[in-house]
């Protein structure tokens, strides 16, 4: 047998049914790991009905392609860091949905209520809706957002606006850090409205960075009712840091057409899900 013939036979063997089965299994395994965040070698072997040796080989191949990361005892999906995008770059996106959310959130409020408004463009929509609700009087609003506070200035004196302090993050026009957390620990508001960077079916409410995740956690702890407000584009998206589980909030309010898998995951938890539309909110 010549070297050329041997090469042809090896190539043919690598493209047969066994190779196709292996490729299909690895694709299914990739989807499984991405859906479950982390999977053990032992569990993957049981799931796909092959040996642990075969699973390790598959995991190594998938890791080389960049789809997952090989870790001790198993594999985990890769979550890329999301760059911090300027507030102005996000402000014009999903405007109708954010207006719906803002109006629905403001409709939950009554004169004399207290609330904490997170930073971000959806929180700004809530602030604008509060300004437009002239019947809302004697409100106390805490916020770490400098631009949120300035927007609410138009509603003074019927609302009192308290900026929580902290370290300035200019891209988001917001204040984060230990000072913010310290002040929030001394507050007990009626409502908290927080935004997010993702509603991950497997992991929960996701945030951009550790400082912002800590801020959102402190906001939730400082209120009797914690509400996540986000447009539908964030559903089934993930981000770098977990803020909390679905069970840690009282309501998720969104607008648009959220991903069905993420909707199902939210509804399996104890949290109330409100999906707003232009004809019914």
N, C-alpha and C positions, 0 to 999 in steps of 0.2 A: 504493500500500500504506500502510495506516495504521500508526501507531506501535504500536497494540495488536496488530495482525496480525503485525508484525515481531517483537514480543516473544514471541508464541506460537510462531512458527517457530524462533526462536533456542532457546527452551526445548526444543522438540521435537528439534532437532538435538543438543542437549547430552545428551539422554536416549536416544539411539540406540545401535546396536551398537558404534560406535567408542568412545563414552564408556564403555560397559560393559566393553569390552576394556581400556581404559586403567585403569579402576578395578581390574579383576582383576589386571592387571600390577603395579599399585602395591601391592596387597595381597601378591602373591607376592614383590615386591621387599622389602617391609617384613619379611616372614618370613625372607628370605634374609639381609638385613643383621643382623637380630637373632640369627640362628644363627651368623653368621661374625664378629660383633663389628665388623668394618670391611670395606668393599668399595670398590674403585676404580670411578670412572665408566667407564673403559675395560672393566673386567671385567663390570660390570653390562650394558653395551651388548651385549657378546658373549653373556652369559647369556640375555638376553631378546630378542635379535635386533632391536633398534631402534637408532636413531642416538644418539650421545652427547648431542646437543642435547635429544632427547626424554628421555633419562635425567636430565639436569640439571633439566629441568622437573619430572619426577616426584619427584626428590629434594627439590626446593624445596617442592613440595606436601606431601610427607610430613613435612618438617621443620616446616612451619607447623602441622601437626596435632599435633606434639609426639612423634611416634613414633620419630624418629631425629634425629641432629644432623648438619648439613651441615658438612663440614670440607674443607680444601684437598685437591683431587684425588679426593674421594669422600664417603662418608657412614659414620657409626658409630652404633651403637645407644646409647641413653641408659640409663645405670645410675644409678638414684637412690641417694643415700646412705641407708644403713640406720641408723636411730637406735639408740643404745646402750641396750639393754633391761636393766633390773636383773636381777641373778642370781636373786633371789627370784621374779620374774615368769616366768622360764623353768624354774625348778626343778620345777614340777609337770607340765610337758608331756612327753608320750611317756615316761612313767616305766617301763612294762614293757620298752620297747625299750632304754632306757638301762641297765636292770638286766641284760638279756641281754648287752649289750656289755661291761658291767663284769665280769660273770662270765667271759665268754670271754677278755677281756684278762688277767684274773688267772690264768686257767688256763694261759696261756702262760709264766708265771713259775715259776722254781725257786728253792730256797734259795740264797742267795749272790748273786743277781742284783742289778744296778743298773738304775735306770730314771729317766726324767724324765716327770713328769705335768704336762700343760698345765693351764690354768685352765678353768673352765666346769662345766656340770652333768653332762656325760658323763664328764669326768675325775673328778668327785665319785663317780659310780657305780663307777668303777674303784677309787678309794680305799676305798669301803665294802666292795667285794668282797675287796680285799686284807686288810682288817681281819678279815673273816669267815674267811679262809683261815689257820687257826692253824698249819698245817704250813709256811707260808712264814716262814722265819727268816733272819736275817742279810741282810736286804734293805737296800739304800741307795736312798732315794727323794729326788730333787731336784724341787722344785716352786716356781713363782712365785705359787702360789695360797695366800693366807693361810688361807682356809677349808678348802682341801685339806689343808694341814699340820695344822690343828686336828683334822680328821677322822681323820687318820693317827696322831695322838697316842695314841689308844686302843691302837695296836699296838706302842707302845714298851714294852719294849726289844728285841723281836724284829725291829723295823725301825728304821733310823736315818733321820731326816727332816731334810733340809737345805733351807731357804728361800733362794732365789737372790738376794733383795734387789731394790732398784729403787724406782721412784716409784709410790706407791699410787694405784690407780684404784678408788675406793670402790664404784662400781656393780657391779664384778665381784669385789671383794675380792681384788685381784691386784696384782702388782708388775711394772712394765714399765720400759723405758728402757735407757740405756747400762750401768748397773750390772748389770742382769740379763744383758745380752749379754756383758759382760766376764767374769762368773763362768761362764757357759755355755761360753765359748770354752776354758775350762780343764778341761772335763769330757769324759770319754769313757765313756758309759753303754752298757749292753747294749741297752736299749729306750727309745724315745721314743713317747709317746702324745699326739697333738695333736687338738684339736677344730677345727671350722671353721664358717663361716656359709653355705657353699654348695659344692656339687660341680657346677661349670659344665661342660657337655659340651665347650664350645669353649675354655675358658680355664683350667680346672683347679680347684685348691683355693682357695677364696676366704675372705677374712678381713674383719673388721669395720672395721679402721682400720690406718693405717701402723704405729703402735706395736705393735699386736698381731700384725700380719703379720711384723714384724721379730723379735718374740719367738718366734713359731712357727718361723721360718726358723732361728734360732739353736738352738732345741731340736732340730730335725732334724739339724743339723750336728754336734750333740754326742752322737749315738747311732749305734750300728752298724745298728740296725733301726728305721726310722721308720714309724709306723703312724698313720693318720688314723682317728679314731673319731667316728661321727656317726650320728644316727638318719636314717631314710629321707626325712624331710621336707626335708632339706637338698639332696637330689638334684634337679638342674636349677634350683636356686636360684642366684642370683649375689649378689654383694655388692660393696662399694666397691673392695677391694684384692685383688690376686692374691697368694697366699702362695707357691705353687709349682705346677709341672705334675704330672700324674699320674706321670710317669716319675721324679719326684724323691722318691717315697716307695716303701716296700716293700709296703705293704698298706693297703687301705681296708676297714675293718670297719663294717658297718651292720646295722640290724635293721628289719624292717617290709617295706614294698613300695616300693622305690625306683623312680623314673621309668625306663622302659625305654630311652629315648634316652640318658640319662646313664649307665646301666649299660653300654650298648653302647660308649659312648665310653671308659669306664674299661677295658673288656675289650680294646679295640683297643690299649691301651698295655701296657707290660710289668708293670704293677702287679697284685698279687694282690687279688682282690675276694672278701670273705667276707660273705655275706648270711645273717644269723642269723634263726631263727624259733623260736617257743616249743616246737615239737616236735622240732627238730633244730638244734643250734648247733655 
